[in-house]
Amino acid sequence: MIAIVKEQEAGTRTADVCRKHGISDATFYKWKAKYGGLEISEARRLKALEDENARLKRLLGDAMLDNAALKEIAGKKLVTPDAKRRAVHLIRDKLNLSERRACDIVGVARRVVRYEPVRSDDGTLRQRLRELATERRRFGYRRLGYLLAREGLAPNHKKLLRIYREEGLKVRRRGGRKRALGTRAPMTVPQEPNQRWSLDFVSDAFVCGRRFRILAVFDDFSRECLALVADTSLSGARVARELTALLGERGKPLLIVSDNGTELTSVAILRWSQERQVEWHYIAPGKPTQNAFVESFNGRLRDECLNETLFTSLAHARTVLAAWRHDYNTVRPHSQLGGRTPAQIAGQRGPGHAPDHVAIPSTVKHEPKDSTSER
């Protein structure tokens, strides 16, 4: 799978790769989202870790489910078969367990749970109750019972309530008037690095006309570009994986700001923010000024790098972006930082004379200039 993805990254058209290996476009992009940017050894190690984590999570999950099931029925007297039957149904409804496992937890035979008592046919009563509930939509079961009693149908109130619930005739509560939840509070300005990150996507094209995207991760305090991830497609799962790698290098931020793009509002991103306990703030739709730091950075990136370079391949684009990111963080003076570089503000580089500019190649040659040879 990784070899097939690398063929497409090397410049081969997606349709040709899919035809050569006999796979569909959907399968290819699924592999690309899962294995894009990985080597075979890394994928094997990742698969081994995932299998081990899955086994441990399964064992831990089973134990936690048993404890949760016991907590659900704690304090209930499980003496009669009917009480045990209700306990089994409660566990299955609350925790979505199988019947066999729920019966083992409660300590009751499955045949006891499956027993269905034989009751008299209440078809006429049910039909008339549904008709009255349709005519009187705001009447509860007591008022409907009075109407039934006038017609000579006077069931026990407990039986009437049971049928009323089984037919799903519960009166829906009307909500109150919609009110404003309060005024929008402006976002606080970060006071030190790694407090707030901003994310956004930038799009460009190769010389052949094929388009690719760039994920930009930006530190709002130090104005430092933390990552520039280029690929022909960037899914939510790929974004989550890149952020996980970035957290291992930089630590966890307090807040991440982004727009409402489909990749950044996907289930993978929501699960990632909950598992890492990182607060995620989405700007209002159509308000890019609420994410002004990364929008300004995108303008610098397009003006100084993308518009100045003719990209021939994905490898060429990644090389150029890596060189430009290093130049932006460590060499390029920032006017809002008093002429200092983002790396100096972040504490990664001490004050002093900035090194020479890193050359950004705009020709077919992919390798950046060796700074040691220039010295």
Disulfide bonds with the S-S distance in Angstrom:
none
